[in-house]
Amino acid sequence: MSSQQPAAEVPAPQLLQVLSFWDLVVYGLCYVAPIGPWSTFGFAYDLSGGLVVLVFVVGAAALSFTACSYAQMCTEVPGAGSVYAYARYSMGDAVGFLAGWMVLLDYLLIPALMYAFSAVLLAVFLPDVPKWVWVILIAAYNLGVNWFGIKTSARFNFGTLLVQFAAVAVVLATVLVVLHRTGMPQFTVDGWWKPGASFHGVFAGASLCVMSYLGFDAISTLSAEVKPEQRNLIGRAIIFSIVLLGALAVVNVWTLSDLSHGFQFQDPATATYDLLAARVSPAFSHGLTWVVTFIVAASITPPMVTAVSRVLYAMALDGEMPRFLASLHPKYGVPHMAILTSGALSVAVALAFVDQVDTLTSFVNIGALSAFMAVNASVIALYVVKRKSKQLFVHLFLPLLGVVTIAAVITQMSPLSLELGVSWLTLGALVYFGRRQRAKLHVNATSS
C-alpha cells in the first residue's frame, strides 16, 4: 500500500538581500548624477546674481541635515518603504501614508521628466523620429534593467556611473586648460560673493539647485535588499553620497563660473552648453550634448524606476496601495507589478508633457522636499517625543536645522509647484480617509 508524500511548500518570493555598501553608493550616485549641475547651472547663476558656487554649497548643506535624519531612521526601520516606513513607524498610519504619497509624486515624476528631457534632446539630432518613440524606447530599456534582479541593476549602474565620471573629468580638465591658456583667473571668489548680492537670491537659487542633489534618499528604499551584515552601513552610504556629490558639484560650477566671466547667457536651460561652445568649441559642446543624452537615458533613469517600485511595494504590503503591487517575481525577486505600474504612469506623464518640459520640471521638487520634512519630523517624534532621548544634538538640533532649511527653500519655489503640492496632498488625504471609511463600512456590514 503506497502512501502519498505531502507536497513540499514552495517558498514565497522575497526581495534578495545581495547589495553591498558600494552597491548602495553607486546606486545613489547614479540616481543623483555627477553631471546634474550642468542642467541647473544657468538657472542658479541667474537667480543668485552669479553666486552659483555658494548656492550649490547651501543646497548641499540644507540636504546634509536631512541625510543625517535618514541615517538615524534607516537603522531603526530597515524596510523598503523609506520615508513612508519611517513616518508610519514614528507618527502613525495617516502621517506615514501621506509621507509616502508625497514622495511618490517625486519618484513618479522624475522618471517622466527624464524620459521627456531625453526625447527632446534626441529629437534635435534625429528630428524625423517622433518624440513619443524615444519615450517608449527609453522606458522599455529601464524596464529591462530593473526586471532581471537588483544585482543586475547594480552592475548596470556601475558601468554607466563610470561614463558619468569620465564625462565630468573631461569637462573639468578641458575648462581648466582653457582658463590657464587664456590667462583667466581660476577658483575666484566671484562665485561665492559679490557686492550687491542678497541672501534672497541665494535661497532662490538653492530652491532650484537642490534638484541636482535629489535622489540621495532613494538609497534608503533598498534597505530590504542589503546584505544583512552591512545593513548598518545604509546611513553611511547616504551621507557619503551627498558629501561626494556636493563636493563634485561645487568644483563643477566653480570652474564654469570662472569660465563665464564676461559671457552673457541667452537661455538658462542651455547655459552650460552655450558657454562651452563659445569658450571651448562648438564641436566639444555638441559632443557633450550627445553624451549627456545617453547618460540621462541609460544611467540616471533606471535607479529612479527602482526607487518608486520599492515604495509602492512597501505601501502595498501594508494595504495602503492595491495588493497586486506587493507581488514579487518568482525568479528575480523584484516587485515586477510595481515596476510595470509605475513605468506605465511615468510614460503617460512623459507623453503628456513631452512638449512642456519646463512645466514638468517645476513639479518635481515639491514631493521630495515634503518627504524630507517628514523624515526630519520622524526623528524628532521617535527619539525626542516617544523615547525622551538625551542626544539632543543628533535627535533634535540637526533635524530642526533640516526642517528650517528645507522650509526656506520651499518658500522660494514657484506658485505653480506649491499649488501642485497642496493639491496632491489634499488628494492623498481624501484617498486615505476614503479607504479607511470603506474599510469601516465593510467591517460593520460583515459583523451585522
KEZA-216812 format. One record per residue (C-alpha): x, y, z; residue number from 1; residue in three letters. Coordinates in pm, whole numbers. Layout:
BEGIN
ROPA        u        v        w     k     r
ROPA        X        Y        Z   NUM   ALA
...
This chain:
BEGIN
ROPA        u        v        w     k     r
ROPA        0        0        0     1   MET
ROPA      159      325     -115     2   SER
ROPA      149      637       92     3   SER
ROPA      149      978      -63     4   GLN
ROPA      417     1223       47     5   GLN
ROPA      292     1572      124     6   PRO
ROPA      394     1820     -142     7   ALA
ROPA      677     2046      -34     8   ALA
ROPA      574     2405        9     9   GLU
ROPA      725     2643     -242    10   VAL
ROPA      880     2935      -52    11   PRO
ROPA      724     3271     -127    12   ALA
ROPA      942     3506     -336    13   PRO
ROPA     1138     3758     -132    14   GLN
ROPA     1344     4066     -202    15   LEU
ROPA     1700     3941     -248    16   LEU
ROPA     1949     4056       17    17   GLN
ROPA     2253     4087     -208    18   VAL
ROPA     2358     4454     -213    19   LEU
ROPA     2678     4581      -51    20   SER
ROPA     2777     4925       79    21   PHE
ROPA     2938     5019     -252    22   TRP
ROPA     2634     4896     -447    23   ASP
ROPA     2430     5146     -244    24   LEU
ROPA     2677     5429     -305    25   VAL
ROPA     2686     5359     -679    26   VAL
ROPA     2305     5348     -686    27   TYR
ROPA     2280     5684     -507    28   GLY
ROPA     2542     5846     -730    29   LEU
ROPA     2367     5720    -1045    30   CYS
ROPA     2030     5846     -925    31   TYR
ROPA     2153     6195     -839    32   VAL
ROPA     2414     6209    -1121    33   ALA
ROPA     2750     6388    -1101    34   PRO
ROPA     2654     6568    -1424    35   ILE
ROPA     2339     6713    -1263    36   GLY
ROPA     2480     7065    -1204    37   PRO
ROPA     2519     7120    -1579    38   TRP
ROPA     2142     7138    -1626    39   SER
ROPA     2079     7382    -1340    40   THR
ROPA     2393     7595    -1361    41   PHE
ROPA     2234     7869    -1574    42   GLY
ROPA     1918     7896    -1363    43   PHE
ROPA     2116     7906    -1036    44   ALA
ROPA     2351     8168    -1184    45   TYR
ROPA     2064     8397    -1285    46   ASP
ROPA     1862     8363     -966    47   LEU
ROPA     2160     8419     -735    48   SER
ROPA     2318     8701     -932    49   GLY
ROPA     2626     8495    -1009    50   GLY
ROPA     2677     8339     -663    51   LEU
ROPA     2642     7996     -813    52   VAL
ROPA     2911     7827     -601    53   VAL
ROPA     2757     7950     -275    54   LEU
ROPA     2414     7838     -399    55   VAL
ROPA     2531     7479     -450    56   PHE
ROPA     2703     7476     -112    57   VAL
ROPA     2383     7595       58    58   VAL
ROPA     2183     7332     -129    59   GLY
ROPA     2416     7052      -21    60   ALA
ROPA     2427     7179      338    61   ALA
ROPA     2048     7202      353    62   ALA
ROPA     2015     6839      248    63   LEU
ROPA     2303     6712      464    64   SER
ROPA     2094     6765      778    65   PHE
ROPA     1822     6553      623    66   THR
ROPA     2080     6292      523    67   ALA
ROPA     2169     6259      893    68   CYS
ROPA     1800     6202      970    69   SER
ROPA     1782     5930      706    70   TYR
ROPA     2089     5769      863    71   ALA
ROPA     1913     5763     1202    72   GLN
ROPA     1587     5619     1072    73   MET
ROPA     1714     5356      828    74   CYS
ROPA     1881     5160     1109    75   THR
ROPA     1565     5178     1320    76   GLU
ROPA     1323     5084     1038    77   VAL
ROPA     1501     4856      786    78   PRO
ROPA     1205     4812      549    79   GLY
ROPA     1180     4902      181    80   ALA
ROPA      942     5195      215    81   GLY
ROPA     1191     5469      307    82   SER
ROPA     1012     5787      424    83   VAL
ROPA      675     5608      419    84   TYR
ROPA      801     5343      663    85   ALA
ROPA      979     5597      885    86   TYR
ROPA      683     5833      923    87   ALA
ROPA      442     5544      974    88   ARG
ROPA      659     5392     1245    89   TYR
ROPA      715     5724     1422    90   SER
ROPA      392     5916     1374    91   MET
ROPA      121     5668     1279    92   GLY
ROPA      -56     5530      974    93   ASP
ROPA     -209     5855      848    94   ALA
ROPA      116     6057      850    95   VAL
ROPA      304     5760      705    96   GLY
ROPA       61     5728      417    97   PHE
ROPA       76     6100      338    98   LEU
ROPA      458     6099      353    99   ALA
ROPA      468     5805      113   100   GLY
ROPA      207     5972     -106   101   TRP
ROPA      418     6289     -133   102   MET
ROPA      742     6106     -213   103   VAL
ROPA      559     5915     -486   104   LEU
ROPA      499     6250     -656   105   LEU
ROPA      877     6291     -677   106   ASP
ROPA      958     5931     -767   107   TYR
ROPA      689     5911    -1038   108   LEU
ROPA      761     6249    -1195   109   LEU
ROPA     1142     6232    -1210   110   ILE
ROPA     1147     5931    -1448   111   PRO
ROPA      879     6104    -1657   112   ALA
ROPA     1091     6420    -1665   113   LEU
ROPA     1400     6226    -1771   114   MET
ROPA     1205     6045    -2047   115   TYR
ROPA     1068     6374    -2179   116   ALA
ROPA     1405     6552    -2149   117   PHE
ROPA     1585     6272    -2336   118   SER
ROPA     1316     6270    -2608   119   ALA
ROPA     1354     6645    -2660   120   VAL
ROPA     1734     6619    -2690   121   LEU
ROPA     1720     6323    -2926   122   LEU
ROPA     1459     6497    -3140   123   ALA
ROPA     1709     6777    -3202   124   VAL
ROPA     1958     6532    -3352   125   PHE
ROPA     1705     6299    -3518   126   LEU
ROPA     1401     6515    -3593   127   PRO
ROPA     1236     6253    -3818   128   ASP
ROPA     1179     6022    -3520   129   VAL
ROPA      871     6127    -3315   130   PRO
ROPA      937     6214    -2952   131   LYS
ROPA      688     5956    -2828   132   TRP
ROPA      902     5682    -2987   133   VAL
ROPA     1202     5788    -2779   134   TRP
ROPA      989     5794    -2462   135   VAL
ROPA      871     5436    -2523   136   ILE
ROPA     1219     5308    -2612   137   LEU
ROPA     1387     5461    -2307   138   ILE
ROPA     1112     5337    -2076   139   ALA
ROPA     1143     4986    -2223   140   ALA
ROPA     1519     4993    -2160   141   TYR
ROPA     1458     5094    -1798   142   ASN
ROPA     1208     4812    -1758   143   LEU
ROPA     1466     4563    -1883   144   GLY
ROPA     1740     4687    -1650   145   VAL
ROPA     1510     4659    -1346   146   ASN
ROPA     1335     4335    -1440   147   TRP
ROPA     1623     4087    -1407   148   PHE
ROPA     1708     4141    -1042   149   GLY
ROPA     1861     4407     -822   150   ILE
ROPA     2216     4273     -868   151   LYS
ROPA     2184     4305    -1245   152   THR
ROPA     2066     4664    -1196   153   SER
ROPA     2368     4728     -971   154   ALA
ROPA     2607     4612    -1245   155   ARG
ROPA     2442     4841    -1500   156   PHE
ROPA     2462     5127    -1251   157   ASN
ROPA     2835     5077    -1200   158   PHE
ROPA     2910     5071    -1573   159   GLY
ROPA     2709     5382    -1652   160   THR
ROPA     2848     5568    -1348   161   LEU
ROPA     3197     5526    -1493   162   LEU
ROPA     3075     5704    -1806   163   VAL
ROPA     2946     5993    -1591   164   GLN
ROPA     3274     6029    -1403   165   PHE
ROPA     3465     6021    -1733   166   ALA
ROPA     3244     6298    -1874   167   ALA
ROPA     3288     6516    -1564   168   VAL
ROPA     3666     6463    -1568   169   ALA
ROPA     3692     6557    -1937   170   VAL
ROPA     3487     6875    -1892   171   VAL
ROPA     3677     6985    -1579   172   LEU
ROPA     4016     6920    -1739   173   ALA
ROPA     3918     7099    -2061   174   THR
ROPA     3784     7405    -1878   175   VAL
ROPA     4095     7430    -1657   176   LEU
ROPA     4320     7406    -1964   177   VAL
ROPA     4123     7685    -2137   178   VAL
ROPA     4138     7905    -1826   179   LEU
ROPA     4514     7854    -1798   180   HIS
ROPA     4579     7906    -2170   181   ARG
ROPA     4376     8228    -2187   182   THR
ROPA     4509     8367    -1860   183   GLY
ROPA     4167     8382    -1697   184   MET
ROPA     4168     8360    -1314   185   PRO
ROPA     4085     8023    -1160   186   GLN
ROPA     3882     7945     -847   187   PHE
ROPA     3794     8307     -783   188   THR
ROPA     3565     8435     -505   189   VAL
ROPA     3312     8577     -752   190   ASP
ROPA     3105     8261     -738   191   GLY
ROPA     3083     8294     -359   192   TRP
ROPA     3001     8662     -303   193   TRP
ROPA     2981     8992     -487   194   LYS
ROPA     2889     9349     -395   195   PRO
ROPA     2513     9391     -410   196   GLY
ROPA     2442     9021     -365   197   ALA
ROPA     2149     8913     -150   198   SER
ROPA     2062     8609       59   199   PHE
ROPA     1719     8613     -104   200   HIS
ROPA     1886     8537     -435   201   GLY
ROPA     2096     8265     -274   202   VAL
ROPA     1794     8083     -133   203   PHE
ROPA     1602     8134     -457   204   ALA
ROPA     1889     7967     -642   205   GLY
ROPA     1917     7695     -379   206   ALA
ROPA     1548     7613     -418   207   SER
ROPA     1625     7515     -775   208   LEU
ROPA     1972     7366     -744   209   CYS
ROPA     1860     7115     -479   210   VAL
ROPA     1722     6930     -780   211   MET
ROPA     2086     6849     -862   212   SER
ROPA     2102     6652     -535   213   TYR
ROPA     1759     6491     -527   214   LEU
ROPA     1776     6115     -509   215   GLY
ROPA     2037     6050     -239   216   PHE
ROPA     1744     5947      -19   217   ASP
ROPA     1648     5672     -265   218   ALA
ROPA     1930     5463     -120   219   ILE
ROPA     1703     5401      179   220   SER
ROPA     1441     5234      -46   221   THR
ROPA     1684     4942      -87   222   LEU
ROPA     1713     4867      286   223   SER
ROPA     1544     4528      248   224   ALA
ROPA     1787     4422      -28   225   GLU
ROPA     2114     4487      154   226   VAL
ROPA     2336     4209      283   227   LYS
ROPA     2227     4162      648   228   PRO
ROPA     2577     4218      784   229   GLU
ROPA     2601     4554      601   230   GLN
ROPA     2254     4695      677   231   ARG
ROPA     2402     4927      939   232   ASN
ROPA     2602     5095      660   233   LEU
ROPA     2296     5229      476   234   ILE
ROPA     2311     5556      669   235   GLY
ROPA     2680     5593      594   236   ARG
ROPA     2613     5531      225   237   ALA
ROPA     2355     5811      225   238   ILE
ROPA     2585     6061      397   239   ILE
ROPA     2888     5960      188   240   PHE
ROPA     2687     6007     -134   241   SER
ROPA     2558     6357      -51   242   ILE
ROPA     2905     6474       62   243   VAL
ROPA     3076     6341     -250   244   LEU
ROPA     2807     6479     -481   245   LEU
ROPA     2822     6816     -308   246   GLY
ROPA     3200     6836     -349   247   ALA
ROPA     3179     6739     -716   248   LEU
ROPA     2903     6994     -779   249   ALA
ROPA     3099     7276     -617   250   VAL
ROPA     3412     7205     -825   251   VAL
ROPA     3194     7169    -1135   252   ASN
ROPA     3012     7502    -1105   253   VAL
ROPA     3318     7686     -972   254   TRP
ROPA     3516     7618    -1288   255   THR
ROPA     3215     7701    -1508   256   LEU
ROPA     3162     8023    -1314   257   SER
ROPA     3521     8130    -1379   258   ASP
ROPA     3487     8039    -1747   259   LEU
ROPA     3172     8255    -1773   260   SER
ROPA     3341     8588    -1683   261   HIS
ROPA     3218     8841    -1938   262   GLY
ROPA     2981     8594    -2104   263   PHE
ROPA     2612     8679    -2145   264   GLN
ROPA     2376     8383    -2112   265   PHE
ROPA     2084     8383    -2355   266   GLN
ROPA     1897     8076    -2225   267   ASP
ROPA     1950     7940    -1872   268   PRO
ROPA     1839     7593    -1985   269   ALA
ROPA     2135     7563    -2225   270   THR
ROPA     2379     7788    -2038   271   ALA
ROPA     2646     7522    -1979   272   THR
ROPA     2649     7406    -2342   273   TYR
ROPA     2636     7762    -2483   274   ASP
ROPA     2928     7859    -2260   275   LEU
ROPA     3136     7559    -2365   276   LEU
ROPA     3054     7619    -2731   277   ALA
ROPA     3171     7982    -2705   278   ALA
ROPA     3478     7937    -2483   279   ARG
ROPA     3595     7585    -2581   280   VAL
ROPA     3448     7486    -2920   281   SER
ROPA     3109     7415    -3079   282   PRO
ROPA     3219     7059    -3159   283   ALA
ROPA     3306     6993    -2794   284   PHE
ROPA     2968     7125    -2676   285   SER
ROPA     2783     6925    -2943   286   HIS
ROPA     2961     6605    -2846   287   GLY
ROPA     2893     6665    -2478   288   LEU
ROPA     2522     6706    -2552   289   THR
ROPA     2520     6362    -2710   290   TRP
ROPA     2699     6212    -2410   291   VAL
ROPA     2458     6376    -2165   292   VAL
ROPA     2161     6245    -2363   293   THR
ROPA     2299     5893    -2337   294   PHE
ROPA     2370     5932    -1965   295   ILE
ROPA     2021     6061    -1886   296   VAL
ROPA     1856     5777    -2077   297   ALA
ROPA     2087     5491    -1978   298   ALA
ROPA     2229     5584    -1639   299   SER
ROPA     2001     5816    -1443   300   ILE
ROPA     1656     5675    -1510   301   THR
ROPA     1698     5304    -1409   302   PRO
ROPA     1762     5384    -1038   303   PRO
ROPA     1453     5607    -1040   304   MET
ROPA     1235     5317    -1152   305   VAL
ROPA     1390     5103     -878   306   THR
ROPA     1303     5358     -609   307   ALA
ROPA      938     5416     -696   308   VAL
ROPA      870     5043     -731   309   SER
ROPA     1008     4977     -379   310   ARG
ROPA      791     5246     -220   311   VAL
ROPA      480     5115     -399   312   LEU
ROPA      572     4761     -292   313   TYR
ROPA      611     4859       75   314   ALA
ROPA      286     5054       81   315   MET
ROPA      102     4766      -88   316   ALA
ROPA      235     4521      171   317   LEU
ROPA       71     4732      442   318   ASP
ROPA     -255     4753      247   319   GLY
ROPA     -211     5123      164   320   GLU
ROPA     -192     5056     -209   321   MET
ROPA     -362     4791     -426   322   PRO
ROPA     -244     4448     -314   323   ARG
ROPA     -121     4334     -655   324   PHE
ROPA      164     4587     -626   325   LEU
ROPA      316     4371     -350   326   ALA
ROPA      377     4083     -593   327   SER
ROPA      737     3970     -637   328   LEU
ROPA      876     3799     -945   329   HIS
ROPA      926     3429     -855   330   PRO
ROPA     1270     3412    -1022   331   LYS
ROPA     1424     3757     -999   332   TYR
ROPA     1280     3872     -664   333   GLY
ROPA     1177     4219     -786   334   VAL
ROPA      836     4385     -736   335   PRO
ROPA      751     4337    -1103   336   HIS
ROPA      391     4458    -1086   337   MET
ROPA      503     4778     -911   338   ALA
ROPA      771     4826    -1178   339   ILE
ROPA      516     4781    -1458   340   LEU
ROPA      257     5008    -1296   341   THR
ROPA      495     5290    -1209   342   SER
ROPA      652     5260    -1553   343   GLY
ROPA      316     5296    -1725   344   ALA
ROPA      230     5602    -1514   345   LEU
ROPA      566     5768    -1582   346   SER
ROPA      533     5705    -1955   347   VAL
ROPA      183     5854    -1956   348   ALA
ROPA      307     6169    -1779   349   VAL
ROPA      610     6195    -2009   350   ALA
ROPA      394     6171    -2320   351   LEU
ROPA      155     6434    -2182   352   ALA
ROPA      438     6681    -2103   353   PHE
ROPA      694     6596    -2372   354   VAL
ROPA      642     6945    -2518   355   ASP
ROPA      620     7114    -2176   356   GLN
ROPA      941     7003    -2004   357   VAL
ROPA      973     7335    -1817   358   ASP
ROPA      631     7286    -1656   359   THR
ROPA      710     6928    -1558   360   LEU
ROPA     1043     7039    -1407   361   THR
ROPA      864     7281    -1175   362   SER
ROPA      652     6995    -1036   363   PHE
ROPA      937     6764     -935   364   VAL
ROPA     1095     6922     -627   365   ASN
ROPA      789     6967     -405   366   ILE
ROPA      733     6593     -349   367   GLY
ROPA     1091     6527     -246   368   ALA
ROPA     1117     6829      -17   369   LEU
ROPA      789     6737      155   370   SER
ROPA      926     6388      215   371   ALA
ROPA     1247     6534      358   372   PHE
ROPA     1040     6735      607   373   MET
ROPA      864     6413      711   374   ALA
ROPA     1193     6228      770   375   VAL
ROPA     1327     6505      995   376   ASN
ROPA      997     6512     1184   377   ALA
ROPA     1015     6133     1223   378   SER
ROPA     1347     6156     1405   379   VAL
ROPA     1211     6415     1648   380   ILE
ROPA      885     6225     1704   381   ALA
ROPA     1053     5889     1761   382   LEU
ROPA     1359     5979     1964   383   TYR
ROPA     1267     6301     2146   384   VAL
ROPA      889     6274     2192   385   VAL
ROPA      847     5897     2233   386   LYS
ROPA     1181     5784     2375   387   ARG
ROPA     1287     6102     2558   388   LYS
ROPA     1635     6085     2407   389   SER
ROPA     1907     6292     2571   390   LYS
ROPA     2112     6307     2249   391   GLN
ROPA     1952     6638     2155   392   LEU
ROPA     2217     6741     1903   393   PHE
ROPA     2152     6437     1682   394   VAL
ROPA     1784     6382     1756   395   HIS
ROPA     1657     6741     1783   396   LEU
ROPA     1905     7007     1670   397   PHE
ROPA     2009     6853     1335   398   LEU
ROPA     1653     6754     1232   399   PRO
ROPA     1528     7103     1322   400   LEU
ROPA     1801     7253     1104   401   LEU
ROPA     1683     7022      828   402   GLY
ROPA     1324     7141      871   403   VAL
ROPA     1420     7510      875   404   VAL
ROPA     1650     7496      571   405   THR
ROPA     1401     7294      366   406   ILE
ROPA     1119     7531      467   407   ALA
ROPA     1333     7824      349   408   ALA
ROPA     1388     7652       15   409   VAL
ROPA     1016     7567      -24   410   ILE
ROPA      917     7932       27   411   THR
ROPA     1123     8021     -280   412   GLN
ROPA      953     7770     -508   413   MET
ROPA      717     7876     -785   414   SER
ROPA      347     7923     -701   415   PRO
ROPA      266     7653     -955   416   LEU
ROPA      483     7400     -770   417   SER
ROPA      327     7490     -435   418   LEU
ROPA      -25     7462     -578   419   GLU
ROPA       58     7118     -715   420   LEU
ROPA      198     7010     -379   421   GLY
ROPA     -109     7124     -187   422   VAL
ROPA     -342     6964     -442   423   SER
ROPA     -154     6633     -435   424   TRP
ROPA     -150     6632      -54   425   LEU
ROPA     -524     6704      -44   426   THR
ROPA     -591     6421     -286   427   LEU
ROPA     -379     6189      -72   428   GLY
ROPA     -578     6281      239   429   ALA
ROPA     -904     6210       55   430   LEU
ROPA     -772     5873      -65   431   VAL
ROPA     -652     5775      282   432   TYR
ROPA     -970     5866      469   433   PHE
ROPA    -1187     5730      189   434   GLY
ROPA    -1012     5391      216   435   ARG
ROPA    -1049     5394      594   436   ARG
ROPA    -1418     5476      569   437   GLN
ROPA    -1480     5196      319   438   ARG
ROPA    -1292     4950      539   439   ALA
ROPA    -1501     5055      841   440   LYS
ROPA    -1827     5010      648   441   LEU
ROPA    -1710     4667      530   442   HIS
ROPA    -1634     4558      888   443   VAL
ROPA    -1973     4682     1009   444   ASN
ROPA    -2153     4504      725   445   ALA
ROPA    -1967     4180      795   446   THR
ROPA    -2034     4189     1171   447   SER
ROPA    -2404     4255     1121   448   SER
